[in-house]
Amino acid sequence: MRPGIIATLLVSTVIVVLNETIMVVALPHVMVDLAISASAGQWLTTAYMLTMAVLIPTSGFVLQRWSAQAVFGGALGVFTLGTLLAAVAPGFPLLLVARVVQAAGASMMGPLLMSTVLRTATPGQRGRQLGTVAIVMAVAPALGPVVSGLLLQFVSWRSMFLLVLPVTVAALVLGLIRLAGADQAQHRRLDVVSVALSIPGFGCLVLGLNRLAESGESGVPAQGLLALGIGVVCLAGFFARQVRLQDSRNPLLDLRVLGYASYRWSIGVLLLAMMVNFGVVLLTPLFLQNVRGLDPMTTGLVMLGGGVLSGVVGRVSGRLCDRYGPRWLMTPGAAILTLATFTFGLSISQGPVWLLAVQYALIVGLGMGLIATPALTNGTNPLEPQLYPHGIAFVSTFQQVAGAAGNAFLVTVMTVYAGSAAGAHQGDAAGIRASMWVAAGIALIALVLSLFVRRGAAAGQPLVSHPLHHIVTEENSPS
């Protein structure tokens, strides 16, 4: 594959991530400009999230069925169209449609980038390459809200979408040129039944979890429980369907990736860590502003260091993983995640702001940085090339689920403990402290599981048949 392709995909994905932060920061301005309620405005982010949740599981099939150039052109082209619609939308309905269109394009960009890295990098260099991706993908969303907040002081939210359009179009043209002939499409037949089960399965599961997270003191919403029930039933049928399709080698999501022990253990630790990470990222601005009384800009600056540190550590840990294996990085990372989250809860009410910034950076930056890149590197190393898209699709899909589950669980804990304390201020502090300690418990489980992670054998090493459904597993080498 010609040089510059990874750089082009990386820049294009960063544009997508930065464009997403525009709506997150601009939402209060949009609500005032379009005269919509907070609940209606929330759908601008919920619709984006749900579209991502239902389309990412199909990315494994899409990346095999069509060439990288076709997927890139379709994904970034659709995202560009959505951005244009968002900029010119006269009212809420078209803006909501624009968000869905944006998410449809964005859903394929991350899997395309990651699967391309896996195809082009040798197992001995994969950690370094994924580390390079990590530093950019961590810094971009960390800087995005700060930059967007500053720009919104001078231009309208519509102008911000228009400003990124020329850059997006330029990236689209350049990517189409560089990706020409980069790979070949494979003949794959789409299983309509799998799609029909996947869309309500993942969509309802993530929607239900988010409804639980948003319920607060109003109690558990019936629609949230109903969505969860529908999601669980549909996903049970979906996974049963994928197992039956293994023999035909035509599943929508190839579950043979779970036959690799290093993939199961590494991604399991990563998903638990993601539950903690998403929960901490959600709750931190709440207590910084509601309990500590900080303004939004100061809150953003307190949280900025965590994102930047995550990228830097991810780059270094990728190189170290190539050389020394994953366990010597993931286990210390999980230990840091556990201790920092627990002490974060202790500092909620009285700790100085600089200490909170340091603890947040230890959680989101150092702890997650030591886990994420080594876990993804070690988990995907033993996969056969035809399984790369499915390995990325699986972890990308369940990152969404883990994030929604972590948010729902920790917000529920916060609500229960906040209601048992006297006074609103004390209640908020008690609730967030309890949720941080529960998050530390989840991190502790990740720490225990990290002890079982072994360095995965590179693809091509001898494989033995799994006793069930022809799923394969590798003989792991010691780390």
N, C-alpha and C positions, 0 to 999 in steps of 0.2 A: 504494500500500500504506500502511495506516494507521501513524502513528508508534507506537513502542513495540514493534513486532514484532521488530525486530532485537535490542533490549534483552532481550526475553523469551527469544528463541532463544539469545542469548549467555549469559544467566544459567543456562538449562537445560543448555547444553553444559558450562559450568563445573562444575555440580553433577555431571555425568557424569565429568568429568576428576578432580575431587576425590574422588569415590567410588572411582575406580580406584586412587588412591594409598593408600587405606585397606588394600587387600589387599597392596600392595607392602610397606608398612611393617609390617603386622600378620602377615605370613607366618610369622615365627618363633614368634609367640604361637599361631597356628593350629596349627602342627605339634605343639607341646607339648600343647595342649588336646585335639586330636583323636588324638594318639598316632600320627602318620603320619611316614613317612621324608621326607628332603629331596627325593628323586626324585619321590615322590608329591606333595609340596607344590609342586614346580616345575610340575606339570601345572595347578595353579590359575591360573598366569600364562600357560602355554603354550596351554591351551584357550581362554583369552580372546583371545590374539593370533591363533590360527588362525581362530577364528570371525570376527574382524574382517577377516582377510585374504581369506576366501572370500565375505564379504557386501558389502564395500565396492565391488568391481567391479560389483555389480548396482545400486548407488545411482543411477546415471544413468538407468536404466530406471525404477526405483521413483519417482524425483522427477518424471518425466514422466507416468507412468501414474496416479499418485494426487495429490490436492491436498496443499498444504503442511500443512493442518490434519490430514488423514488420516495423513500420514507422521509428523508430530510426535506425534499422539496414539498411534499404534501404537508408535513408537520409544521415547518416554519411558514409555509405559505398560508395555511389555515390560521396559524397564530397571528400572522401579519394582518390578515383580513379581520380577525376579531379585534385587534388593536385599533384598526381604522374605524370599525363600527363603534367601538367604545368612545373614540374621540369625537365622533359626529352625532352620537345618540342624542335625540332631542328629549327623551324621557326615560323613565325607569324600564319599561318593557324591552326596548331595543338594547339598552345597556345590559340587562340580564342575559339576553341572547348573545351579546358580544362576549360576555364572560364565559358562557358555555363554549362558544367557538374558540376563544383563547385557550381554554383548558383542553379542548380536543386536540389542538396542535401541541400544546406543552407536554401532554401525557407521553408522547413518543420521544421527546428530545433527550431526556435523561437516560432511558434504556438504550437509545441509539448510541449515545456517547460512551456509556459504560461497556456495552457489548463490543464496540469498535476497539476500545482499549484492550479488552481481553483477547481479541483476535490478532492484534498487531504486536502486543508485548509478549516476550517469552516469560515462562513462569518465574525465572530468576530476576526479571526486571519489572514484573507486574506491580509489585508493591510501590516501586518508585513512580511508575506511571499513574497508578491510582492515587498516590500521594500528591502528585501534581494537580490532578483533578480536584482532590480534596481541598487544597489550599484556596483555589479559586472559588469553588462552590461553597466554601464556608465563609469566606470574606465577603462575597457578593451580597448575600442576604443580610449580613451584619452591617455593611455599609449602606445598603439600599435605603432603609428607613431614615437614616440620618441625612443622606443626600436628598431624598425625596422631601423630607420635612423642610429642609432649607429652600429647595426650589419652589415649594408651595407658598412660600412667603412672597414670591415675586411673580409667579405665573399661575394660571388656573390649572385645575386637574385635567381638563381637556387638552390644554397646551402641552402638558407633560407626555400624554400619549402621542401627540403629533410630533414631539421632539425626537422620540425614539424610532419613529417610522422610517426615516431615511437610513438609519443604522441597520434596522432589521432587514430592509430591502437589499442593502449592500451585502449583508451577511448571506442572504438567500441566494443572490446571484453568484457570489464567490464560492459558496458551498456547492451549488449545482455544478460549477466548473470543475472544482477539485475532486468531487466525488464521482465524476463520470468514469464508469468502468471499474470502480473500486472493488466491487464484488458482483456475484451473480445471484439472481433470485432462484428460489427453489420451488418446485411444484408442490403446493400444499392445498388440501381441501379444507375449507372452513366447516367446522362442525356447528351447525346452527343450534342444536340442542344445548351445547356447552355455552354458547353465547347467551341463549335465553335463560339459562340458570345463573350465569356469571353476573349479568347486569343487575337483576334484583338482589342477588346474593350479596355481593360486595357493596352495592349501593345502599341497600337497606341496613346492612350491618354497620357501616360507617355513619349513616344518617342516624340510626338509633343510638349509637354511642355518643354522638355529638348532641343529640337531644337530651340525653341523660346529663351530659356535662353542662348544658345550658339551663337545666331545670332549676338549680339553686334552691331557694327556700320554698318554691311552689310545689315541691314534691315530685315524685317520679311521674313523668307524663305518660299517659296511656298510649299515645301515638309513638313514643320512643320504644316502649316495650313491644308494641305491635311490629314496628319496623325491625327490631332485633329478632323477633320470632320468625318473621318472613325471611330475613337474611340467613339465619341459622339453617332453616329447612332447605332453602335453595342451595346454600353452600354444601350441605350434606349430599344433595343430589349432584352438584357440580363435581365434587371430588370423587364420588363413586363413578361418575361418567368418565372422568379422566383416567381412573384406574382401568376401566374396561377398554379404553382406547389405546392403552400402552402397546398392545400387540400389533395394532395397525400402524403404530408410529405416527399417528395423526391427532394427538390431543391438542386442545387449545393451550393448556399449560402442562408441560411435560414434567410429571412428578418423579421421573427417574433421578432428578437432582437430589431428592431426599434420600436416595440410596447411598450417597457418599457421606461417610461418617464425619469427615472434616467439615463438609458443608452444613450438616445438621447442627453440630455443636457450635460452630463459629457463628452461624446466622442466628441460632437460638440465643446466644449471649448478646449479639448485636440487637435483636429485637427487644429483649428485656431492657437493655441500656437505652434504647430509643423510647420506651415507655417512660423512663425516668426523665430523659432529656426533654421530650415534648411537654411533660407535666411541669417541669421546672420553668421552661420557657414561657408557658402559659401563666403560671402563678406569680412569677417574679414581678412583672409590671403591676399586677394587682396589689401586692403588698407594698411595693415601693411607693405607689401613688396613694393607696387607701390607708395604709398603716403608717408609713413613714412620711407621707405628705410631699413627695417629690413631684416636680412637674414632668410632663412627657419628654421634653428634650433631655433633662438630666437622667431620667430613667433610661432613655436610649443610649446615652453615653456610658452609664453604669454597665449596660449589657453588651456594649460594643466589644469590649476586650475578650469576652468569651468566644465570640464568633471568629475574631482574628486569630486568637490563640489556637482554636480548633484547626484552622487551616494550616498553620505553621507546624503544629504537632503531627497532624495527619501526614504532611510531607515527610517529616523525619521518621515517623513510625513506619511508613511504607518502605523506606530504605532499610531500616533495621529489621523489618519482617523478612525481607528478601534474604538477609544474611543470617539471622539468628532464629527465625521461626516466630510463630504468633504468640505462644503462651507467655513468654517473658515480657510481652508488652500488654496483652489483654488482661492478665491477672493483676498487675499493678494498676492498670487503668480502671478496672472494676473496683479495686480497693480504694483508690482515690475517689471514685464516684460515690462509693458508700459513705466514706468518712466525711467528704465535703458536703454531701447532701444532709447528713445528720447534723453537722455543726452549723449548716445554713439555717436549719430550724431553730437552733439555739440562739442565733443572732437576729432573729426576725424583729424583735421589739426594741432591743437596746444596743445592738452592735453598731459601730460606726459605719458610715456608708462605704468608706474605702474597703472595709473588711467584707462587706456584702459583695462588692465588686470582685474582690479576690476570690471569694468562695464561689461565686457564680462562674468566674473564669476557670476555676479548678474543675467544676462540674461539666460545663458545656465545652470548655476548651481542652484542658489536659486529660481529664477522664475519658471523654468521648473521643478525643483525638487518638488516644492510645488503643481504643477498642475498634473504632469503625473501620479504618483502613486495613489493619491486620486481619480483622474478621472477614471482610470482603475479599481480600487477597487470598487468604488461606482457604476460604470456602469455595472460591471459584477455580483455584489452581488445578484441582484434579479433574474438573469437568471436561468432557470431550467437547470439541469446538461446536458441534451441532446443538449442544445443550447450553451454550453461553447465553443466548437470548432468554431462555426459559429460567436459568438461574438468576439472571438480573430481574426478569419479570416477577418471579416469586418474591424476592427480597424487597423489591420496590412496592409491590402490592401490600405485603404484610407490614412494611414500615408505616403505610397509611393506617392500617388496622391497629398496629401497636400504638401509634400516636393518638388515635381516637380513643382506644381503650385506656391508655394512661391518663388522658385528660378526664375522661368520664369517671374513672375510679378515684383519682386524686381530688377532683372537684366535689365528688360525693362525700369523701372523707372530710374535706374542708367544711362543707355545709353542715354536716352532722355535728362536728366539734364547735363550729362557730355558733350554732344555735344553743349549745349547752353552756356558753359563757355569758357573763353579765356585761352588758354594754356592747355597742356596735364595734368600737375600736378594739376592745379586748377580745370580742368574738372573732373578728377578722384575724387577729394575731394568733389566737389559739387554733383556729381552723387551718390556717396556712402552715403553722408549726407542725400540727399533726399530720398534714398531708406530706410535708417534707420528710418526716420520720417514716411514714409508710413508703415513700419513694426510696428512702435509704434501705428499707427491707427488701424491696424489689431489686435494688442494686446488689444487695448481699447475695441474693439467689444467683444473679449473674456472676458474681465473684466465685461462688462454689462451682457453677457450671464451667467457668473458664479453666478450672484445674483439669478438666477432662479433654480440653482441646489439644489435638496433636497436629503436627505439620502434615498436610495432605500431600500424598504422592502426586507428582505431575501427571498430566494426562498422558496416556500411553503406557503407564505402569500396569502390571497384571491386575485384572479385575475378576472377581468371582461373582457368580449369580446369587442374587438375593432369593430366598425361598418363596417370596410372594410377588407375583405379578411381574416377573422379569425385571425388577428394579435392581440396579447394580450397586455394589459397594466396594470401596477400595481398601487395600491393606495399607494402613497408614504407617509412615515411617516415624520414628520418635522425633520429638521436637528438640 
